[in-house]
């Protein structure tokens, strides 16, 4: 599986960005796609995950309500819509793929993911 993350950039506090993760190489509908982020000097942090079936999304508690993950199986792409961005959202954002059959709670851990995209930088600053 190859993953290509894009959509990062510089945005002012309160602004929005939409990240995309395009997947190729394996049946997209069989994958769980997660987003993680890593700020300098910090551990990689779970953001959100989407599994095959409708309604199987999960978010980091602190981000729910501002971030929305969606999956377009026809385009083999997962999106992360980020609204009301804050400076503390600044990080490199990575998408990753894992089997969708994993227990949802296990998908909060980066160790559950086999394939990773290259990351896209998000900077929130005035």
N, C-alpha and C positions, 0 to 999 in steps of 0.2 A: 504494500500500500504506500502510495506517495501522497503527501499532504502539502498543500501550498497555502500558507496564510497570507492575507493581504488586508489593506484597509487602514493600517495604522497611520499616525501622523501627529501633528501638533494641534491642540484644540484649547480654547479658553475654558476656564472653570464654568460649569453650567452647560457646556456644549455637548454635542453628541457625535458619535462615530459608529460606523457599522463595519465590523470585521467579517471577512469571508475566509472560509477554509474549504478549498476545493480538493476532492479526493479522487484518486485513480488507482487502478490496479486490482481491485477486489469489489465484489458486490457491495455497493454502498449501503444498501438497506440492512445488511447483516452487521453493521458496525455501530458501536456507540462512539460518538465524537464528543470529546471534552475540550474545554478551554481552561488553560492555566495561565498564570502570570507570575513573573519574577521581577522584583525590583532589585536594584543593586544592593548586594550584601544581605539579601533576604532569601528565605527558602522559596521554592516554587509552590505557588498557592492555587488551590482549586478555585475555579470561577463558576463553571456551569458544565452540564453534560446533557446530551440528547441521545436517547436510544431509539430503536427502530419504531416502536409503537407510539401512537399519538398519546400525549399526556405523560410520557416517561421523560420528563425533564427534572433536573435538580439543580439548585443554585446554592452557592455559598450564602449563608444566612444574611450576612451584612450587605450583600449585593442584590438580593431579591427585591424587585420593585423598581430598580434602576436599570438592570441588565435583563435582556431577553434573548434566549437562544431559540433558533428555529432551524428546521432541516428541510431542504428541498431535494427529495430523492431523484427527481427528474434531472436536476442539474448536478447531482453528486456534490452538493455544497451545503455547508452549515454556516449560519450567520450568527454573529453576536452583536445585537444592538445595544449600545451603551449610551444611556441618557444621564443628564444631570451629573456630568463628570466632575470629579474632584481632583485636586493635585495628588492626593494619595492613591489615585488610580494609575498614576504613572508607572509603567513597567513594560517589559517585553511580554507580549501575549503569544502563547503557543497553542496550537490545536494538536490534538492527539487522538489516536484511534485504538479501540479495544473491542473485543467481541461483545455484541449487545446482550449476550446471555449472562454476563456477569451480574451478580447482585448489585443493585443500584448503589448501595453504600460503599461498595468496593471501588466504584468509579470516582470517588472523591479523592483517591490516592493516585499520585502519578505513577507509582510502581505497577498499577494495573494496566498501563498502556504500553503497547508494543511499538507503535509507530508515532513519530513526531514530525511536525512541520518545522520550518526554520525560524519561526517567530517573527512578529511584527511589532515595532516600537510604537507605544502610545505615550505621548507626553501631554500632560494637562498643566498649562501654565498661562499666566497672563503676561 
